[in-house]
Amino acid sequence: MVSESEEDQERVNGPQIGLKDVLAVVDMAIGEDSGASDFSSLREVFEELRALIDKTVRGTKIKRFSPKEGTRLFHTFEIHSDGGEVLGYLNMIYLRKPITSYYLVYVEVLSSFRGKGLGAKILSTFGKFVEASRTIGLLDNIILPEEPSYTLYAKHGWRPIEDFIGPDAIAGDTHYLIYVPESVRITDLKA
């Protein structure tokens, strides 16, 4: 009977990664390495998998495209591996009213690549994009301060909209976030 060490068990029970995700990462890496590795223990399998994920993350590039849907400009940033696989993306819509802005609809990173800095990388790219566009960013969904993603957005300059319009301007406990780049001089949106 095979007994697993606590470290091996932690790797199995640690960050949950599905078999489909494991196989996708291994498939991406096999294209780079022609020989199959000989794994003699569960620890080696997970160390190799972690190394492959880290190598894939280091080689990512962000590409932007803007397919037009109707009269709205829809933009997407995609995070690609060296091999061209999409590991994550950010979707946004350009709005002219009520204020000129990019409405951030969705940010997603494949589950096996989360916690590796790709979300931060795509938010940083979004920040540079709105800075160059001289517009603000509005977040579509409500993020509560106790959620981990709230800290990520805050680190990238997102602030509660109440900071700009005042706490009494919005009914309820909304927690909408707004990104105002340096190129846009807004101190008060009450007007």
URDA-V650823 format. One record per run of one state. SS is the DSSP state (H for helix, E for strand, C for the rest). FROM is the first residue (numbers start at 0). TO is the last residue. If there is no record, write none. Layout:
# URDA-V650823
[[SS & FROM & TO] [SS & FROM & TO]]
This chain:
# URDA-V650823
[[C & 0 & 4] [H & 5 & 12] [C & 13 & 17] [H & 18 & 29] [C & 30 & 40] [H & 41 & 57] [C & 58 & 59] [E & 60 & 64] [C & 65 & 66] [E & 67 & 68] [C & 69 & 70] [E & 71 & 79] [C & 80 & 84] [E & 85 & 94] [C & 95 & 99] [E & 100 & 108] [C & 109 & 109] [H & 110 & 112] [C & 113 & 116] [H & 117 & 132] [C & 133 & 134] [E & 135 & 138] [C & 139 & 146] [H & 147 & 154] [C & 155 & 156] [E & 157 & 159] [C & 160 & 160] [H & 161 & 164] [C & 165 & 175] [E & 176 & 179] [C & 180 & 190]]
